[in-house]
Amino acid sequence: MNIMLRQNQPALRLVFKSKEGQITFYITQIQENVRKLEETQKTQKGLSNQHHKGTTKYHVGVLVFIQNLSIQTKGKSPKLQGKFKSPFWISEILENGRYKM
């Protein structure tokens, strides 16, 4: 592949002696960019997933508390509300990590 750089031009402006050389150069650049992108995505996925903890699996008959996240009671400040709802017994395990109480 013959690549010539013009004088007084930025290094990114390349002049090719043939159309095949130009196409080969661009294909090589695209393949390199795809490889770098996949490597970066793999790294970011690993960094992100190391902070996640898995879901907790419960069994039938276990006593659990439910967190009060967005319960609004009329006339009472959320600061003064309890952090959890009363305890519940798990009576049935449903699909997709859901439970019947």
N, C-alpha and C positions, 0 to 999 in steps of 0.2 A: 504494500500500500504506500503510495507516494503522497506525502502531505507536505505542503509548503506554507510557511507563514509569511504573510506580506509584511513589509516593513511599515512602521508607524501605524499599525493596526493592533487592536487588542488581541491577546493570545487566543481568544475563543473564535475569532474569525479565521477559518481555515479554508484554503483553496486546494481542491483536489484535482489531480490530473485526469481522473476518470470517474464516471458515474458509479461504477462498481466499487471503487475505493471509498467513495462518499457513503454509499449504502452500507458497506461493511463497517465503516467507522461508526455510523449511527446505530446499527444493530448491536455492536459491541458496547457502546455507551448505554443503550437501553438495558441490555442484559446485566451490566454492572450495576446500574441504578436499581434494578429489580432485586438483585442479590443483596445489595446494601439495605434496601427497604425491608426485605424479609428478615434479615439479621436483626435490624433495629426493632421490628415488631416482636420478634421472639424475645429479645432482651426486655422490652417494655412489659410484655405479658408476664414474664417471670418476676419482674420487680413488683408488678401490681398484685399478682397472685400470692406472693409471700406474706402479704399483710392480711389476707382474707382467712377467716377461720371457717371451718365447715359447719354445716347445720347440725343441731343437736337432735338426736333420735330419741324419742320417748316411747314407752311401752304402755299398754293398757293397764290402768290401775295406778298410774303415777300421779302424784299430787303436784300441780303446777300453778304458778301465778302468771297473770297476764299484765303486761306493762300498760299503764295509762299514758298513751301518747298524745291523742288529740280529742280527749273527751271534754266537752264544754258543759259545765253545769251552770244553770242560771243563778246568778246572785252569789256565786262562790268564786273566789280567786283561784286560778290554777296553781299558784304557789302553795296554797294551803291544802290542796287535794292530795290524797295518797298516791304514791308512785305506782302501786300495783292494785289490780282488782283482787277480790277475794280469791282464795284457792279453789281450784277446780280439779276434778278427777278426769283423767282421759278415759273415755268409754269406748272409742273406736278409732282406728287408724285409717285415714282415707288416703287417696293417691296424691302425689305431688307434694309431700311433706305437710299435709293438712291433718288436723285431728278433730274429733268430735268430743265435746265435753258435756 
